[in-house]
Amino acid sequence: MAAQSLKCFHCGAEICFVDRVGIRAECDKCKSDVHVCKNCAFYDAKVYNECREPQADVVREKERANVCDYFQPHGAAGGSARTKEELLRAAEALFGKKS
């Protein structure tokens, strides 16, 4: 497995892992748990259960370590989340710029 990296949901620090994110992994900077919903590629506050993986078990505490088998670091597939400006440019290119 290739090296993975993500940004800590709590402090924004870049965290790198050689193999995979361990269940008990902590951010070196703020000591927050890393294997949490808010650091997962499937986390989405706008959907049911705040998770886009339909088979995942319900996790109540999104900022605490959990044992979800579907966890994927949010930066592992395609890099980090796009910025507001990038999203706005993409929308303008698709729908045209508002006057």
Summary of the structure (lengths in Angstrom):
residues: 99
radius of gyration: 15.3
end to end distance: 48.2
largest distance: 50.4
contacts: 223
relative contact order: 0.19
helix: 18%
strand: 14%
